[in-house]
Amino acid sequence: MIDYKLLQASAEVIRHGSFEKAARDLGLTQSAISQRVKLLEDRLGQPLIIRSKPIAATDAGKRLLQHYQRVSLLEQELYDELPKLHSVSRFGQIAIAVNADSLATWFVNVPKTLFDELDLLVHLTVEDEALNHEALQAGTVLGAVSLRPDPIQGCRVRPLGAMRYIMVVSPEFRDRYFADGVTADALRSCPAVNFSRYDELQNQFLNRYFGLVPGEFPAHTMPSSQGFVTVAEQGIAYAVVEEHQAAEGLQSGRLVQPCPHVIERPLYWHHWNMQSGLLSQVNEIVLGEARHYLPQIGN
């Protein structure tokens, strides 16, 4: 039998990528956390954590993290069915990977609903949607918003809908750089804004409609969805943003759409394939929010 106090300590170190953060989260000393991890590794006869910066999990550590998250989910269901087993202060936990644009738009109310309806503390990992499935494969999250339409091993996938993106600029930026329209030459001589070095959306938009590739245009880096709108309104860049995020700026006149091009990114919800009433409720909440806000794929 696995000692679950040792497993919990190891899982939290892997999830946080830090002994210090795991210790703070569990209300223990860093030394106590380190001892528990070492004891579990000794009992299992193999390392669970690669003690690097940042900390990473071995394959065995990833498997144990997945196991711990499954057990935690099932334990929370048991508490819901037998409420006298736990105190009123106990909450369940769930880890989800989501992209920044979703978190700023259709996903924004999901954590509140999960807490209000299911008493879940929500731990969000925010990455580009092209990378979120990696967190699911690593076992650090139970569900993920991803661009990937095919299921990951051991998981199920559901379509969420499509996010639509448009180019926006300030009126002053348009007049300065796009007086003769948005062309490849004009885009080479004015700044864009990228979310990060993984920002494939911007590259896809500029390549599809203007034949540009990374390196052909200058760009700011702004790892914030709202920051994209802000720098566009400030007139220091053009931005390719989700249409709902741009709506207020377009309505007020702070932003204009200099070209009619639209790009759609289908999103999919991946979650572990396990029999769990609680996970099913989580899935319905996520899917319900997506259906309410996002155009359905293929429409």
GIMO-V363472 format. One record per backbone hydrogen bond with DSSP energy under -0.5 kcal/mol. CO is the residue of the C=O (numbers start at 1). NH is the residue of the N-H. E is the energy in kcal/mol with one decimal. If there is no record, write none. Layout:
# GIMO-V363472
<<CO/NH/E> <CO/NH/E>>
This chain:
# GIMO-V363472
<<2/4/-0.7> <3/7/-2.1> <4/8/-2.5> <5/9/-1.8> <6/10/-2.2> <7/11/-2.9> <8/12/-2.4> <9/13/-1.8> <10/14/-2.1> <11/15/-2.7> <12/16/-2.5> <13/17/-1.9> <13/18/-1.0> <17/55/-1.1> <18/22/-1.6> <19/23/-2.5> <20/24/-2.1> <21/25/-2.4> <22/26/-2.0> <23/27/-0.9> <23/28/-2.4> <29/33/-2.0> <30/34/-2.4> <31/35/-2.3> <32/36/-2.1> <33/37/-2.3> <34/38/-2.5> <35/39/-2.4> <36/40/-2.2> <37/41/-2.4> <38/42/-2.4> <39/43/-2.2> <40/44/-2.2> <41/45/-1.5> <41/46/-1.3> <48/58/-2.0> <49/51/-0.8> <50/52/-2.4> <50/56/-1.8> <56/50/-3.6> <58/62/-2.4> <59/63/-2.0> <60/64/-2.2> <61/65/-2.2> <62/66/-2.3> <63/67/-2.2> <64/68/-2.7> <65/69/-2.4> <66/70/-2.1> <67/71/-2.6> <68/72/-2.5> <69/73/-1.9> <70/74/-2.4> <71/75/-2.6> <72/76/-2.0> <73/77/-1.7> <74/78/-1.9> <75/79/-2.2> <76/80/-2.0> <77/81/-2.0> <78/82/-2.5> <82/85/-2.3> <83/86/-1.2> <87/90/-1.5> <92/121/-3.2> <94/123/-2.9> <95/142/-2.9> <95/143/-1.0> <96/125/-2.6> <97/145/-2.4> <98/127/-1.4> <99/103/-2.1> <100/104/-1.8> <101/105/-0.5> <102/105/-1.2> <102/107/-2.5> <105/108/-1.3> <107/110/-1.9> <107/111/-0.6> <109/113/-2.2> <110/114/-2.7> <111/115/-2.0> <112/116/-3.2> <113/117/-2.7> <113/118/-0.5> <114/118/-1.4> <114/120/-1.4> <115/119/-1.6> <119/92/-2.1> <120/122/-0.5> <121/94/-2.3> <121/123/-0.5> <122/124/-0.6> <123/96/-2.5> <124/126/-0.5> <125/98/-2.7> <125/127/-0.7> <128/131/-2.3> <128/132/-0.9> <129/147/-1.3> <131/134/-1.7> <131/135/-0.7> <132/135/-0.7> <132/136/-1.3> <133/137/-2.4> <134/138/-2.1> <135/139/-0.7> <135/140/-1.7> <135/141/-0.9> <136/139/-0.7> <142/272/-1.7> <143/97/-2.2> <144/146/-0.5> <144/270/-2.8> <146/268/-2.8> <152/155/-2.3> <154/273/-2.5> <156/271/-2.2> <158/269/-3.3> <161/267/-3.1> <162/295/-0.8> <163/265/-2.4> <164/243/-2.6> <165/263/-2.0> <166/241/-2.5> <168/239/-2.3> <169/256/-2.8> <170/174/-2.4> <171/175/-2.3> <172/176/-1.9> <173/177/-2.8> <173/178/-0.6> <174/178/-2.1> <178/181/-1.9> <181/183/-0.8> <183/187/-2.4> <184/188/-1.6> <185/189/-0.7> <186/189/-0.9> <187/190/-0.8> <191/238/-1.9> <192/220/-2.5> <194/222/-3.3> <196/199/-1.8> <198/200/-2.1> <199/203/-1.1> <200/204/-2.8> <201/205/-2.6> <202/206/-2.5> <203/207/-2.2> <204/208/-2.6> <205/209/-2.0> <206/210/-1.5> <206/212/-1.7> <207/211/-1.2> <213/216/-2.1> <218/192/-2.4> <220/194/-3.0> <222/224/-2.3> <224/228/-1.4> <225/229/-1.1> <226/230/-2.3> <227/231/-2.7> <228/232/-1.7> <229/233/-2.5> <230/234/-2.1> <231/235/-0.5> <231/236/-1.9> <231/237/-0.7> <232/170/-0.5> <232/235/-1.0> <238/193/-0.5> <239/168/-2.7> <239/241/-0.7> <241/166/-2.6> <242/245/-0.9> <242/246/-1.2> <243/247/-0.8> <244/248/-0.5> <246/250/-2.6> <247/251/-2.4> <248/252/-2.2> <249/253/-1.0> <249/254/-1.1> <249/255/-2.0> <256/169/-2.1> <256/258/-0.7> <261/167/-0.5> <263/165/-2.7> <264/266/-0.5> <265/163/-2.1> <267/160/-2.7> <267/161/-1.2> <268/146/-2.8> <268/270/-0.6> <269/158/-2.1> <270/144/-2.6> <271/156/-3.0> <272/274/-1.3> <274/276/-0.9> <276/280/-2.0> <277/281/-1.7> <278/282/-2.2> <279/283/-2.6> <280/284/-2.1> <281/285/-2.0> <282/286/-2.4> <283/287/-2.9> <284/288/-2.4> <285/289/-2.0> <286/290/-2.0> <287/291/-2.6> <288/292/-1.6> <289/293/-1.5> <290/294/-3.0> <295/162/-2.9> <296/299/-2.2>>
